[in-house]
Amino acid sequence: MHILQIMKWISSMEDTGGKIRSFRIGRALSTFAQVDAAGFVLPGDRPDGNCDHLSHYQRLFPLPICRGAVAAGAALKAFAGGLSLRTGRFFPAVFSSFMKDIVPPGRYDAIQVEELPLMSAVRGCFPDTPVIYSSHNVESALSPDLFARRNILLRQIAGIEAGRTLVEEQKAMARSCACLAVSEHDRDALVGLAGGCKTPGYVLPNCAQDRFQPGPPAGSDAALLTTGSFGWYPNREGLLWFVDEIMPLLKREIPSLRIHVAGSGIDFRFRRILSRKGIRVYPDVPDMLPFLQEARLLFVPLRIGAGTRIKILEAWAAGLPVVSTSCGADGLNGRPDGDILIADDAASFARAMRAVYQDDRLYARLRSEGLNRAQSLRWSSLAGPLKNIYADILRGAGGKP
């Protein structure tokens, strides 16, 4: 079997949740098929097959992407033509032309598309090849909150963006012979959007890598940690909420408390804001595992989101207790006060963090329960189920357009 996996980014770094999921699914596909990958490459990046997270691909088809004014202009032009802004940012017409140039008819037995924006690029391509839509979020559910909290211009077009995203999601489901979702909730929502086309949905959960294992238990003086790609607005917005409303409550009772932030997309301005608050910042971290093993807890102050958080799964696998908002823990079926603490207002969130920091018995219980949850949530465990899903998909594809 020969599969083409289309993704937003071919990158030398696994520094966002979208990249991690795409590359790890690609590795699972490679256990039963030859897999090629196509996607955009950011200026200055030089990804190749020597990167461990890309080594399972037979061929890479990178397409350089423009940024700055060129990208903004393209997104606005696409928006004027009826696409959502989020899809327009990924040059669907350019990518569609690129695909037609590099993919001869009949080369692939199936094409898997990661995330919604590039589904628009393949809609008119490969009519005889089964297309699998791999959804990382229900974008139509995420879009209203994502735009409503931004600047005044984005707030004004939030309704239009939400409507267009919904239409694009419906078209993606109609074009696909199957959909992969991160949770039962997302699967049911996407199948509901499919309407009369009856596209089947399958759950392929987010996971942690096998190498994510616990270190020694952290002492009560260890740092409190948050992680993520902070170029993604919901992560940045949530952390600023923590800094402004939660951290002062913590510091009032525990002045010596240490807060660490590790991840990607931390620009100079954002780093300066955090540093001035006494937060230690680790930008462009190549490996998150040491940070998870050395911290006392992971806090996830997310107030906008969809899908499921890989960072929580990785924390569980590393033996790190988690305090999160309901939004941050959405889709994981966690047990509040069992394997995770949930709090949605500043005072409750600070109280939960303080409890884990100070109470060794609570810390040990959350650590143990999280490790139990992580046992069955490993990327390596998806190869068998994904092979079965593909067998099911290709048996029933039957030349669907």
Buried (B, 14 or more C-beta within 10 A) or exposed (E): BEBBBBBBBBBBBBBBBBBBBBBBBBBBBBBBBBBBBBBBBBEEBEBEEEBEBBEBBEEBBBBEBBEEEEBBEBBEEBBEEEBBBBBBBBBBBBBBBBBEEBBEEEEBBBBBBBBBBBBBBBBEBBEEBBBBBBBBBBBBBBBBBBBBBBEEEBEEBBEEBBBBBBBBBBBBBBBBBBBBBBBEBBBBBBBEBBEEBEBBBBBBBBBBBEEBBBBEEBEEEBBBBBBBBBBBBBBBBBBBBBBEBBBEBBBEEBEEBBBBBBBBBBEEEBBEBBEEBEBEBBBEBEEBBEBBBBBBBBBBBBBBBBBBBBBBBBBBBBBBBBBBBBBBBBBBEBEEEEBBBBBEEBEBBBBBBBBBBEEEEBBEBBBEBBBEBBEEBBBBBBBEBBBEBBEEBBEEBEEBE
